[in-house]
Amino acid sequence: MLQQRFRELVAMLPSDMHISRVPLWHKANRYIYNLSRTPTILDYVEDVLGPNFFQWGAHCFAKFPHDGTLVPWHQDAYYWPLEPKTTVTVWLALFDTDESNAAMRIVRGSHLCGPLEHHEVDGDHYMLTDEVEEEAIKQSEVVTLDLKAGEISLHDNRLIHGSGPNNSDRLRAGQTMRFSPTNVKADLSVWPTFESYLVRGVDEYQHNPAGKVPSRNGHPLGPKMQGSWEFE
Ligand SMILES: O=C(O)CCC(=O)C(=O)O
């Protein structure tokens, strides 16, 4: 089911658009919106963030066999104009994922390092634009997150993570869902179209505009969404 749905999302996009470049699916696609409300997943998120939190992101990171794409080592928080920096990402494996098909790798303990310098990377195969300096990657602390289809990992927005190219014949894809506690505020001067979707509890702060729940299974590239996703 997860895999069938993934293929449907891919088929919906223009053929020259890699799905890894298309964030914010929860805003346009009811299936992804509902998937992000799976109670078991939210229970894990609540354990980390507390009772009141919203979703603001959903991005699928896919690597087709031998497509050469990679995700540079980075801290998510570097990319997002959100304060405080307390976003948690759920990464749901849509296919079995391990070292041979370019599973995500993390640097254990790096979420405690604080904000790190990033530099720009150059090349179409990079799925993100900036990378942390090489010295920040303690090789002895690198862990590969092997997951079976349907399993999840959670990562803090300061954790250094990334993934290499998929040199296997097996597809690899993870659906992410990004959640923040309700005290997190987006800087709308930097990201004017940011929207929050309350998932659990109450939004006692009302810091961010609320998004509209999608009524159909569309994709985020329609005219209304354009320009709204440069930060995810
Ligand atoms: O799937 C990957 O390799 C990277 C995912 C990622 O960067 C993220 O979830 O923030």
The ligand as a MOL file (V3000), in Angstrom:
LIG
                    3D

  0  0  0     0  0            999 V3000
M  V30 BEGIN CTAB
M  V30 COUNTS 10 9 0 0 0
M  V30 BEGIN ATOM
M  V30 1 O 16.3700 10.7170 3.1440 0
M  V30 2 C 17.4470 11.2750 3.2360 0
M  V30 3 O 18.4670 10.7740 2.8410 0
M  V30 4 C 17.5680 12.6250 3.8880 0
M  V30 5 C 16.3880 13.0470 4.6570 0
M  V30 6 C 16.5520 14.3720 5.2630 0
M  V30 7 O 17.4730 15.1000 5.0180 0
M  V30 8 C 15.5590 14.8180 6.2230 0
M  V30 9 O 14.6240 14.0830 6.5010 0
M  V30 10 O 15.7010 15.9090 6.7630 0
M  V30 END ATOM
M  V30 BEGIN BOND
M  V30 1 2 1 2
M  V30 2 1 2 3
M  V30 3 1 2 4
M  V30 4 1 4 5
M  V30 5 1 5 6
M  V30 6 2 6 7
M  V30 7 1 6 8
M  V30 8 2 8 9
M  V30 9 1 8 10
M  V30 END BOND
M  V30 END CTAB
M  END
